[in-house]
Amino acid sequence: MKYLLLNQTFYPDVMATGQYLTEVAVRLIERGHQVTVVTGAPSYPYGRVFPGYRNSLYQVEWLDEVRVIRTWSFISPARTFWPRIWHYGTYSATAFWGVPALRDVLQIKRFCAETL
């Protein structure tokens, strides 16, 4: 089965949801599933992009057997309301660049619905 996971944080971010999602992806791979994650550039908790990564509009990388699609988002070290809202909003908007990954998932869902 193919899974598409969307979350603002993923490995190497140290936020709890990113770590949890990384574990979920690894466990799904171990069970023979295909996993794609749509996420942003790693920046938590410092508010700046980690060395070795870039905050680009759309990039694809592989971490072990997990396809990771990273999309652009506003990143700021400020922990105030508006920069955070802008960060969450831009990730939500640009995550749609990961929609080509949805095509495979939607085709499987449509096939299952038609065969029932």
TORTIKOL-896056 format. One line per field, with one value per residue: chain; x, y, z of N, C-alpha, C in turn; residue number from 1. Coordinates in nm, 2 decimals. Atoms other than C-alpha are relative to their C-alpha. Layout:
// TORTIKOL-896056
nulum A:...
nx X:...
ny Y:...
nz Z:...
cax X:...
cay Y:...
caz Z:...
cx X:...
cy Y:...
cz Z:...
pator NUM:...
// end
This chain:
// TORTIKOL-896056
nulum A:A:A:A:A:A:A:A:A:A:A:A:A:A:A:A:A:A:A:A:A:A:A:A:A:A:A:A:A:A:A:A:A:A:A:A:A:A:A:A:A:A:A:A:A:A:A:A:A:A:A:A:A:A:A:A:A:A:A:A:A:A:A:A:A:A:A:A:A:A:A:A:A:A:A:A:A:A:A:A:A:A:A:A:A:A:A:A:A:A:A:A:A:A:A:A:A:A:A:A:A:A:A:A:A:A:A:A:A:A:A:A:A:A:A:A
nx 0.08:-0.07:0.04:-0.05:0.01:-0.03:-0.03:-0.09:-0.13:-0.04:-0.15:-0.07:0.06:0.01:0.14:0.06:0.08:-0.09:-0.06:0.10:0.03:-0.11:0.01:0.11:-0.05:-0.10:0.08:0.07:-0.10:-0.03:0.11:0.01:0.08:-0.07:0.04:-0.04:0.02:-0.01:-0.03:-0.08:-0.14:-0.02:-0.05:0.04:0.05:-0.08:0.06:-0.08:-0.02:-0.12:-0.11:0.01:0.13:0.04:0.14:0.03:0.14:0.04:-0.11:0.03:-0.12:0.03:-0.06:0.02:0.09:0.11:-0.02:0.03:0.02:-0.01:0.05:-0.04:0.08:-0.06:-0.07:-0.05:-0.03:0.10:0.10:0.12:0.12:0.01:-0.10:0.05:0.12:-0.05:-0.07:0.10:0.08:-0.08:-0.02:0.13:0.02:-0.10:0.01:0.08:-0.10:-0.02:0.12:-0.03:-0.01:0.13:0.06:-0.01:0.09:0.14:0.03:0.02:0.13:0.10:0.01:0.07:0.14:0.07:0.00:0.09
ny -0.12:-0.13:-0.10:-0.14:-0.06:-0.14:-0.05:-0.12:0.04:0.14:0.02:0.00:-0.09:0.07:-0.02:0.13:0.05:0.05:0.12:0.10:0.03:0.07:0.14:0.06:0.03:0.11:0.12:0.04:0.05:0.13:0.09:0.02:-0.11:-0.11:-0.11:-0.13:-0.10:-0.14:-0.08:-0.12:0.01:0.02:-0.13:-0.01:-0.11:-0.12:-0.10:-0.02:0.12:0.08:0.02:0.11:-0.01:-0.13:-0.03:-0.03:0.02:0.14:0.09:0.14:0.07:0.13:0.03:0.15:0.03:-0.09:-0.11:-0.12:-0.12:-0.12:-0.12:-0.13:-0.07:-0.11:0.05:-0.11:0.04:-0.07:0.10:-0.08:0.04:-0.02:0.08:0.14:0.01:-0.01:0.12:0.11:-0.02:0.02:0.15:0.06:-0.04:0.06:0.15:0.04:0.04:0.15:0.07:0.11:0.12:0.04:0.07:0.15:0.03:-0.01:0.11:0.12:-0.02:0.01:0.14:0.08:-0.04:0.05:0.15:0.04
nz 0.00:0.00:-0.10:0.01:-0.13:0.01:-0.13:0.02:-0.05:0.03:-0.02:-0.13:-0.10:-0.13:-0.06:-0.03:0.11:0.11:-0.04:0.00:0.14:0.05:-0.05:0.07:0.13:-0.01:-0.03:0.12:0.09:-0.05:0.03:0.15:0.07:0.06:-0.08:0.04:-0.10:0.04:-0.12:0.03:-0.03:-0.14:-0.06:-0.14:-0.07:0.01:0.09:0.12:0.07:-0.04:0.10:0.10:0.05:0.05:0.00:0.14:0.03:0.02:0.01:-0.04:-0.05:-0.05:-0.13:0.01:0.11:-0.01:0.09:-0.08:0.08:-0.08:0.07:-0.06:-0.10:-0.06:-0.12:-0.08:-0.13:-0.09:-0.05:-0.03:0.07:0.14:0.07:0.00:0.09:0.14:0.02:0.01:0.12:0.12:0.02:0.04:0.14:0.09:-0.01:0.13:0.10:-0.02:0.05:0.09:-0.08:-0.03:0.11:-0.02:-0.11:0.05:0.10:-0.08:-0.07:0.10:0.04:-0.10:0.00:0.12:-0.01:-0.11
cax 0.00:0.11:0.10:0.13:0.21:0.19:0.35:0.54:0.83:1.02:1.37:1.61:1.37:1.36:0.99:0.78:0.55:0.84:1.00:0.68:0.61:0.96:0.90:0.56:0.73:1.01:0.76:0.55:0.86:0.95:0.61:0.66:0.46:0.57:0.58:0.60:0.63:0.55:0.72:0.92:1.29:1.42:1.45:1.31:1.40:1.64:1.43:1.69:1.75:1.98:2.32:2.31:1.95:1.79:1.45:1.36:1.02:1.02:1.29:1.28:1.52:1.53:1.59:1.64:1.34:1.11:1.06:1.06:0.92:1.03:0.85:0.92:0.79:0.86:1.12:1.20:1.37:1.09:0.85:0.58:0.23:0.25:0.58:0.44:0.11:0.30:0.52:0.22:0.03:0.31:0.38:0.01:0.00:0.32:0.25:0.02:0.35:0.36:0.02:0.19:0.26:-0.11:-0.18:-0.06:-0.26:-0.58:-0.55:-0.53:-0.83:-1.03:-0.95:-1.06:-1.38:-1.46:-1.39:-1.62
cay 0.00:0.36:0.62:1.00:1.17:1.55:1.72:2.05:1.87:1.55:1.41:1.58:1.82:1.74:1.84:1.56:1.53:1.51:1.24:1.05:1.08:0.96:0.65:0.59:0.61:0.37:0.12:0.13:0.08:-0.22:-0.37:-0.34:-0.02:0.27:0.60:0.96:1.25:1.62:1.85:2.17:2.24:2.13:2.44:2.35:2.46:2.72:2.90:2.87:2.60:2.32:2.29:2.07:2.17:2.45:2.62:2.58:2.57:2.20:1.94:1.56:1.35:0.99:0.91:0.53:0.42:0.71:0.96:1.31:1.61:1.93:2.25:2.62:2.79:3.11:3.04:3.28:3.25:3.48:3.29:3.55:3.51:3.65:3.49:3.15:3.20:3.30:2.99:2.75:2.92:2.92:2.55:2.47:2.66:2.53:2.17:2.17:2.14:1.79:1.71:1.52:1.26:1.25:1.11:0.76:0.76:0.88:0.63:0.35:0.49:0.52:0.17:0.03:0.23:0.10:-0.27:-0.27
caz 0.00:-0.06:0.21:0.19:0.51:0.54:0.84:0.88:1.06:0.97:1.03:1.13:1.32:1.69:1.74:1.88:1.58:1.34:1.54:1.57:1.20:1.12:1.33:1.16:0.82:0.92:1.06:0.74:0.53:0.74:0.67:0.29:0.22:0.01:0.20:0.08:0.32:0.23:0.47:0.50:0.54:0.88:1.11:1.45:1.72:1.60:1.34:1.07:0.81:0.92:0.75:0.44:0.37:0.18:0.19:-0.18:-0.34:-0.42:-0.36:-0.34:-0.13:-0.01:0.36:0.36:0.16:0.24:-0.04:0.13:-0.06:0.10:0.01:0.09:0.40:0.58:0.85:1.13:1.47:1.62:1.84:1.83:1.69:1.34:1.23:1.34:1.17:0.85:0.89:0.93:0.65:0.39:0.46:0.42:0.09:-0.06:0.05:-0.26:-0.46:-0.32:-0.48:-0.77:-0.50:-0.43:-0.78:-0.69:-0.36:-0.53:-0.81:-0.55:-0.36:-0.68:-0.79:-0.45:-0.46:-0.81:-0.72:-0.41
cx 0.09:-0.06:0.06:-0.02:0.04:0.02:0.11:0.14:0.02:0.15:0.08:-0.06:-0.01:-0.14:-0.07:-0.08:0.09:0.07:-0.10:-0.03:0.11:-0.01:-0.12:0.05:0.09:-0.08:-0.08:0.09:0.03:-0.11:-0.03:-0.08:0.09:-0.05:0.06:-0.04:0.01:0.02:0.08:0.15:0.02:0.05:-0.04:0.10:0.06:-0.06:0.09:0.02:0.12:0.10:-0.02:-0.14:-0.02:-0.15:-0.04:-0.15:-0.05:0.13:-0.04:0.13:-0.05:0.07:-0.03:-0.09:-0.12:0.03:-0.05:0.00:0.00:-0.04:0.04:-0.10:0.08:0.06:0.06:0.03:-0.10:-0.10:-0.13:-0.12:0.01:0.11:-0.04:-0.11:0.05:0.08:-0.10:-0.07:0.08:0.03:-0.13:-0.02:0.10:0.00:-0.08:0.10:0.02:-0.12:0.04:0.01:-0.14:-0.06:0.00:-0.10:-0.14:-0.04:-0.03:-0.14:-0.11:-0.02:-0.07:-0.14:-0.08:-0.02:-0.09:-0.14
cy 0.12:0.10:0.13:0.06:0.15:0.05:0.11:-0.04:-0.15:-0.01:0.10:0.09:-0.08:0.02:-0.14:-0.06:-0.04:-0.13:-0.12:-0.04:-0.08:-0.15:-0.07:-0.04:-0.12:-0.13:-0.05:-0.06:-0.15:-0.11:-0.01:0.10:0.10:0.13:0.13:0.10:0.14:0.08:0.12:-0.03:-0.01:0.13:0.00:-0.06:0.14:0.11:0.04:-0.14:-0.07:-0.01:-0.12:0.00:0.14:0.02:0.03:-0.03:-0.15:-0.08:-0.14:-0.06:-0.14:-0.02:-0.15:-0.03:0.09:0.12:0.13:0.11:0.12:0.12:0.12:0.04:0.11:-0.05:0.12:-0.05:0.07:-0.10:0.08:-0.05:0.00:-0.08:-0.15:-0.03:0.00:-0.13:-0.11:0.02:-0.02:-0.15:-0.06:0.03:-0.07:-0.15:-0.05:-0.04:-0.15:-0.08:-0.10:-0.14:-0.06:-0.09:-0.15:-0.04:0.00:-0.10:-0.13:0.01:-0.02:-0.14:-0.09:0.03:-0.07:-0.15:-0.05:-0.01
cz 0.00:0.10:-0.03:0.13:-0.01:0.14:-0.02:0.05:-0.03:0.03:-0.08:0.11:0.13:0.07:0.01:-0.12:-0.11:0.03:-0.01:-0.15:-0.07:0.04:-0.07:-0.14:-0.01:0.02:-0.12:-0.10:0.03:-0.03:-0.15:-0.07:-0.06:0.07:-0.06:0.10:-0.07:0.12:-0.04:0.03:0.15:0.07:0.15:0.09:-0.02:-0.09:-0.12:-0.06:0.04:-0.11:-0.08:-0.06:-0.06:0.00:-0.14:-0.02:0.00:-0.01:0.05:0.05:0.05:0.13:0.02:-0.12:0.00:-0.10:0.08:-0.10:0.09:-0.08:0.08:0.11:0.06:0.13:0.07:0.14:0.10:0.04:0.03:-0.09:-0.15:-0.08:0.00:-0.09:-0.15:-0.03:-0.03:-0.14:-0.13:-0.02:-0.06:-0.15:-0.10:0.00:-0.12:-0.11:0.01:-0.06:-0.11:0.07:0.03:-0.11:0.02:0.11:-0.05:-0.10:0.07:0.06:-0.10:-0.05:0.11:0.01:-0.12:0.01:0.11:-0.05
pator 1:2:3:4:5:6:7:8:9:10:11:12:13:14:15:16:17:18:19:20:21:22:23:24:25:26:27:28:29:30:31:32:33:34:35:36:37:38:39:40:41:42:43:44:45:46:47:48:49:50:51:52:53:54:55:56:57:58:59:60:61:62:63:64:65:66:67:68:69:70:71:72:73:74:75:76:77:78:79:80:81:82:83:84:85:86:87:88:89:90:91:92:93:94:95:96:97:98:99:100:101:102:103:104:105:106:107:108:109:110:111:112:113:114:115:116
// end
